[in-house]
């Protein structure tokens, strides 16, 4: 192959690879034999429109509003956290709502939680305010599209309805009517480590929101001793208690799974790490 043709071939190959990277999104989620979930995840990862909606949502959140991330990273964290919580609940004897009310399977409940986690914030592409309901506008046709080929009627409409309920109910003040919705509400709040609070705060501002967000070192989801799920939050500073009390407590209390979850917040080390040198009012 002549040198010029080889160079052109390499350039075209690089362009194609970049295009593929722009269209595809990789979800590192343990499907554990759930073929329905695996197919839905493949559909999500290959959906160029949805991937762009994630980016548009973050444009409005981060770039235009100067608040915390609500894009692809948050979606991955919330999806994994939700799936982990749901599986621990099931192990502890809690029956998911699609199983109890519609005679479906646990695998279907996993699809509801993960798909709702992927779609719950896309309404921020419209506006951050009241974004839960904006998300419904975009998520209804998108969820049916992503579930098509995996489910047929009437299961397709059942699954779509369950996903829509979980999305609108992730608002802290909204009542959760299903186990799956409660799982998403709590999982959404757990993306709080290393400054990733779900309480919106302006980047660069020094206040209780930003300081407390930086105080959260790590969030672990474990089997509980007295309840199916234990959430262990490691703090570098007691300021992080504000995150636990102001964010997680409210969402957990207004979820459908509060009686099945225990929360422990621990301050790591004997001395607290200084987060800001000086605070000026």
C-alpha positions as CSV (number, residue, x, y, z in Angstrom):
1,X,0.0,0.0,0.0
2,X,1.5,3.4,-1.0
3,X,2.5,5.7,1.8
4,X,-0.3,8.3,1.1
5,X,-3.0,5.7,0.8
6,X,-1.7,4.1,4.1
7,X,-1.9,7.5,5.8
8,X,-5.4,8.1,4.5
9,X,-6.5,4.6,5.7
10,X,-5.1,5.3,9.2
11,X,-6.9,8.7,9.4
12,X,-10.2,7.1,8.3
13,X,-9.7,4.3,10.8
14,X,-9.1,6.9,13.6
15,X,-12.2,8.8,12.6
16,X,-14.4,5.7,12.6
17,X,-13.1,4.7,16.1
18,X,-13.8,8.2,17.4
19,X,-17.3,8.1,15.9
20,X,-17.9,4.7,17.5
21,X,-16.7,6.0,20.9
22,X,-19.0,8.9,20.6
23,X,-22.0,6.6,19.9
24,X,-21.3,3.9,22.4
25,X,-21.5,4.0,26.2
26,X,-20.1,1.1,28.2
27,X,-21.9,0.1,31.4
28,X,-19.9,-2.0,33.8
29,X,-22.9,-3.6,35.5
30,X,-22.9,-7.2,36.8
31,X,-25.9,-8.7,35.0
32,X,-25.3,-12.1,36.7
33,X,-27.2,-14.1,34.0
34,X,-30.0,-11.6,33.5
35,X,-30.2,-11.7,29.7
36,X,-33.0,-9.2,29.6
37,X,-30.9,-6.7,31.5
38,X,-27.9,-7.4,29.3
39,X,-29.9,-6.7,26.2
40,X,-31.3,-3.5,27.6
41,X,-27.8,-2.3,28.6
42,X,-26.6,-3.0,25.0
43,X,-29.5,-1.0,23.7
44,X,-28.6,1.9,26.0
45,X,-25.0,1.8,25.1
46,X,-25.7,1.9,21.4
47,X,-28.4,4.7,21.5
48,X,-26.7,7.8,20.2
49,X,-29.7,10.0,21.0
50,X,-29.8,8.9,24.7
51,X,-26.0,9.3,25.0
52,X,-26.3,12.9,23.7
53,X,-29.2,13.6,26.1
54,X,-26.9,12.6,29.0
55,X,-24.4,15.2,27.7
56,X,-27.1,17.8,27.2
57,X,-28.3,17.3,30.8
58,X,-24.8,17.8,32.1
59,X,-24.4,20.9,29.9
60,X,-27.3,22.4,31.7
61,X,-26.3,21.2,35.1
62,X,-22.5,21.7,35.1
63,X,-21.5,24.1,32.4
64,X,-24.6,26.4,32.4
65,X,-25.8,26.2,36.0
66,X,-22.4,25.6,37.7
67,X,-23.8,22.8,39.9
68,X,-22.7,19.2,40.4
69,X,-22.5,16.4,37.8
70,X,-25.7,14.7,36.6
71,X,-24.3,13.0,33.6
72,X,-22.9,9.6,32.5
73,X,-20.8,9.1,35.7
74,X,-23.8,9.6,38.0
75,X,-25.9,7.3,35.9
76,X,-23.3,4.5,36.2
77,X,-23.0,5.0,40.0
78,X,-26.8,5.1,40.5
79,X,-27.4,2.1,38.3
80,X,-24.8,-0.1,40.2
81,X,-26.0,1.1,43.6
82,X,-29.6,0.5,42.8
83,X,-28.9,-3.0,41.5
84,X,-26.8,-3.8,44.6
85,X,-29.5,-2.6,46.9
86,X,-32.3,-4.5,45.1
87,X,-30.3,-7.8,45.1
88,X,-29.6,-7.4,48.9
89,X,-33.3,-6.7,49.5
90,X,-34.3,-9.8,47.5
91,X,-31.7,-11.9,49.4
92,X,-33.3,-10.6,52.6
93,X,-36.8,-11.7,51.6
94,X,-38.2,-8.5,50.1
95,X,-40.4,-9.1,47.1
96,X,-40.1,-6.6,44.3
97,X,-43.3,-4.9,43.2
98,X,-43.4,-6.2,39.6
99,X,-43.2,-9.7,41.1
100,X,-45.8,-9.1,43.8
101,X,-48.3,-7.1,41.7
102,X,-47.8,-8.5,38.2
103,X,-46.4,-11.9,38.6
104,X,-43.2,-11.1,36.8
105,X,-39.6,-12.1,37.8
106,X,-36.8,-10.6,39.9
107,X,-34.9,-10.1,36.7
108,X,-37.6,-7.8,35.5
109,X,-37.3,-5.8,38.7
110,X,-33.6,-5.4,38.0
111,X,-34.4,-4.0,34.5
112,X,-36.8,-1.5,36.0
113,X,-34.2,-0.2,38.5
114,X,-31.4,0.1,36.0
115,X,-33.4,1.6,33.2
116,X,-35.0,4.1,35.6
117,X,-31.6,5.0,36.9
118,X,-30.4,5.6,33.3
119,X,-33.3,7.8,32.4
120,X,-34.2,9.6,35.7
121,X,-32.1,12.8,35.1
122,X,-32.4,13.2,31.3
123,X,-35.0,15.9,31.9
124,X,-32.2,18.2,33.0
125,X,-31.6,18.5,29.3
126,X,-34.8,20.6,29.3
127,X,-34.3,22.3,32.7
128,X,-32.9,21.4,36.2
129,X,-36.1,22.8,37.9
130,X,-38.8,20.1,38.0
131,X,-36.6,17.9,36.0
132,X,-38.3,14.7,37.3
133,X,-41.4,15.5,35.2
134,X,-39.3,16.8,32.3
135,X,-37.6,13.4,32.4
136,X,-41.0,11.7,31.9
137,X,-41.6,13.5,28.6
138,X,-38.3,12.2,27.2
139,X,-38.2,8.8,29.0
140,X,-41.6,7.4,28.0
141,X,-40.9,7.0,24.3
142,X,-37.3,6.2,25.0
143,X,-38.0,3.4,27.5
144,X,-40.4,1.7,25.1
145,X,-37.8,1.9,22.4
146,X,-35.1,0.4,24.7
147,X,-37.4,-2.3,25.9
148,X,-38.7,-3.3,22.5
149,X,-37.6,-6.7,21.4
150,X,-37.0,-7.6,25.1
151,X,-40.7,-7.4,26.1
152,X,-44.0,-7.8,24.3
153,X,-47.4,-6.4,25.3
154,X,-48.7,-6.3,27.9
155,X,-45.4,-6.7,29.7
156,X,-43.9,-3.8,27.6
157,X,-46.5,-1.3,29.0
158,X,-46.1,-2.7,32.5
159,X,-42.4,-2.3,32.5
160,X,-42.6,1.2,31.0
161,X,-45.1,2.3,33.6
162,X,-42.9,1.0,36.4
163,X,-39.9,2.8,35.0
164,X,-42.0,6.1,34.7
165,X,-43.1,5.8,38.4
166,X,-39.6,5.2,39.6
167,X,-38.4,8.3,37.7
168,X,-41.0,10.7,39.0
169,X,-40.7,9.3,42.5
170,X,-37.0,9.9,42.8
171,X,-37.9,13.4,43.9
172,X,-37.3,13.5,47.7
173,X,-40.9,14.7,48.4
174,X,-42.6,12.3,46.1
175,X,-44.2,9.1,47.5
176,X,-42.8,5.8,46.3
177,X,-45.5,3.2,45.6
178,X,-43.1,0.4,44.6
179,X,-40.0,-1.3,46.0
180,X,-38.1,-0.5,42.8
181,X,-38.9,3.3,43.0
182,X,-37.6,3.3,46.6
183,X,-34.4,1.6,45.5
184,X,-33.8,4.3,42.8
185,X,-34.5,7.1,45.2
186,X,-32.0,5.8,47.8
187,X,-29.4,4.9,45.1
188,X,-29.6,8.3,43.6
189,X,-28.8,9.9,47.0
190,X,-25.8,7.6,47.5
191,X,-23.7,9.2,44.8
192,X,-22.2,11.6,47.3
193,X,-18.6,10.5,47.8
194,X,-15.6,12.7,46.9
195,X,-17.7,15.8,46.4
196,X,-20.4,14.2,44.3
197,X,-23.3,15.3,46.4
198,X,-26.8,15.1,45.0
199,X,-27.6,18.4,46.8
200,X,-26.9,21.0,44.1
201,X,-24.1,23.3,45.1
202,X,-22.2,25.9,43.0
203,X,-18.7,25.0,42.1
204,X,-16.0,27.1,43.9
205,X,-18.4,28.3,46.5
206,X,-17.4,27.7,50.2
207,X,-20.6,26.9,52.2
208,X,-22.1,24.0,54.1
209,X,-23.1,22.3,50.9
210,X,-19.7,22.2,49.3
211,X,-17.7,21.6,52.5
212,X,-19.9,18.7,53.6
213,X,-19.8,17.2,50.1
214,X,-16.1,17.1,50.2
215,X,-16.1,15.4,53.6
216,X,-17.7,12.2,52.3
217,X,-14.9,9.8,51.5
218,X,-16.7,6.6,50.5
219,X,-20.1,4.9,50.4
220,X,-20.4,1.1,50.7
221,X,-23.5,-1.0,50.3
222,X,-23.3,-4.2,52.4
223,X,-25.6,-6.9,53.8
224,X,-26.9,-5.8,57.1
225,X,-27.1,-7.7,60.3
226,X,-30.6,-6.7,61.4
227,X,-31.9,-5.5,58.1
228,X,-31.2,-6.7,54.5
229,X,-29.2,-3.6,53.5
230,X,-26.5,-1.6,55.4
231,X,-25.1,1.6,54.0
232,X,-21.8,2.6,55.5
233,X,-20.6,6.1,54.8
234,X,-17.0,7.0,55.6
235,X,-16.4,10.6,56.4
236,X,-13.1,12.5,56.5
237,X,-14.8,15.3,58.6
238,X,-17.9,15.6,60.7
239,X,-19.2,18.2,58.3
240,X,-20.2,15.3,56.2
241,X,-23.0,14.5,58.6
242,X,-24.9,17.3,56.9
243,X,-25.0,15.2,53.7
244,X,-26.3,12.2,55.5
245,X,-28.9,14.1,57.5
246,X,-30.0,16.6,54.8
247,X,-30.0,14.4,51.8
248,X,-30.0,10.7,52.5
249,X,-32.3,10.8,55.6
250,X,-35.0,12.6,53.7
251,X,-34.9,10.4,50.7
252,X,-34.7,7.2,52.8
253,X,-37.6,8.2,55.0
254,X,-39.8,8.9,52.0
255,X,-38.9,5.7,50.2
256,X,-40.6,2.4,50.2
257,X,-37.6,0.6,51.6
258,X,-36.8,2.5,54.8
259,X,-37.6,-0.4,57.1
260,X,-35.1,-2.6,55.3
261,X,-32.1,-0.3,55.3
262,X,-29.7,0.7,58.1
263,X,-27.3,3.6,57.7
264,X,-24.0,4.1,59.5
265,X,-21.7,7.1,59.1
266,X,-18.2,6.9,60.4
267,X,-15.4,9.5,60.7
268,X,-12.2,8.0,59.6
269,X,-9.1,8.4,61.8
270,X,-8.5,10.0,65.1
271,X,-8.1,13.5,63.8
272,X,-10.4,15.3,61.3
273,X,-8.8,16.5,58.1
274,X,-9.0,20.2,57.6
275,X,-11.0,20.8,54.4
276,X,-10.7,24.6,54.1
277,X,-7.9,26.8,55.5
278,X,-10.1,29.9,56.1
279,X,-13.8,30.5,56.0
280,X,-14.8,34.1,55.3
281,X,-18.4,35.4,55.5
